[in-house]
Amino acid sequence: MAEKIKIDYDEEFDDLYIYKIGKTSDFSVIDVGKGGSINGIEILQVTDTISKLLNTRITKNDINGIKDAVIISSTRENALYIHLTLESKKDIRFPIVMPAIHAQ
């Protein structure tokens, strides 16, 4: 069962916040909860960041048009793999890979 996702876009600063409803997040770039689950993702200067990452122009209207998001994560080979889909008129999909962080 997919968890409900909340999306907040700060158009003035061009920052996008994606987080699970009912989960707390301090909005670090990627908020990882217990067991490696992703509680939230913050993307600063989202239009520039995603435009460069996907080599395509993403506008503030594209970001404002986001209706839902899907976050899928897994850990393999000491890395945390995150696949983020932002559902809008312009379907935006991209992977995020970061070194796995192990709690002591």
C-alpha positions in Angstrom: 0.0 0.0 0.0 1.4 3.4 -1.1 1.8 6.0 1.6 0.2 9.4 1.1 2.6 12.0 -0.1 2.4 15.8 0.5 4.0 18.2 -1.9 4.9 21.8 -1.1 6.5 24.2 -3.6 8.1 27.5 -2.5 8.0 29.4 -5.8 9.8 32.4 -4.4 12.9 30.3 -3.6 12.2 27.6 -6.2 12.4 24.8 -3.5 10.3 21.6 -3.6 9.5 19.6 -0.5 8.1 16.1 -0.9 7.3 14.1 2.3 5.1 11.4 3.7 2.0 12.6 5.5 2.3 11.9 9.2 6.1 11.7 9.1 8.2 14.4 10.6 11.0 15.9 8.6 13.6 18.6 9.2 13.8 18.9 5.5 17.4 17.8 5.2 18.1 17.1 1.5 16.9 13.5 2.0 15.2 12.6 5.3 15.9 8.8 5.9 13.8 7.2 8.6 14.3 4.0 10.6 15.0 1.0 8.4 16.1 3.2 5.5 12.6 4.4 4.5 12.5 7.8 2.9 10.4 10.3 4.9 11.0 13.4 2.8 13.1 14.9 0.0 14.0 18.6 -0.4 15.2 19.8 -3.8 16.7 23.3 -3.8 16.4 25.4 -6.9 14.3 22.6 -8.3 13.8 24.0 -11.8 17.5 24.4 -12.4 18.4 21.2 -10.6 16.0 18.9 -12.5 16.6 20.7 -15.8 20.3 20.0 -15.6 19.8 16.5 -14.3 17.4 15.5 -17.2 18.9 17.8 -19.8 15.5 19.3 -20.5 13.8 22.6 -19.6 11.6 22.4 -16.5 9.7 25.5 -15.6 8.0 26.8 -12.4 4.7 26.0 -14.1 5.8 22.4 -14.5 6.6 22.2 -10.8 3.4 24.0 -9.8 1.5 21.4 -11.9 2.8 18.4 -9.8 -0.3 16.5 -8.5 1.4 13.6 -6.8 4.8 12.0 -6.2 6.0 8.4 -5.9 9.2 7.6 -3.9 10.7 4.1 -4.3 13.9 3.3 -2.5 16.2 0.3 -2.0 19.6 -0.4 -0.6 22.2 -2.3 -2.7 26.0 -2.4 -2.7 26.3 0.1 0.1 24.2 2.7 -1.7 20.7 4.0 -1.2 18.9 4.1 -4.6 15.9 6.4 -4.8 13.6 6.6 -7.8 11.4 9.7 -7.7 8.5 10.3 -10.0 6.7 13.6 -10.0 3.3 13.3 -11.6 2.2 16.3 -13.6 1.4 17.2 -17.3 5.2 16.7 -17.9 5.9 13.4 -16.2 9.2 13.9 -14.4 11.1 10.8 -13.4 14.7 10.5 -12.2 16.9 8.4 -10.0 18.9 9.6 -7.0 21.8 7.5 -5.8 23.7 8.2 -2.5 26.0 6.2 -0.3 24.1 4.1 2.2 24.1 5.5 5.8 24.2 2.9 8.5 22.9 3.9 12.0 25.2 2.8 14.8 
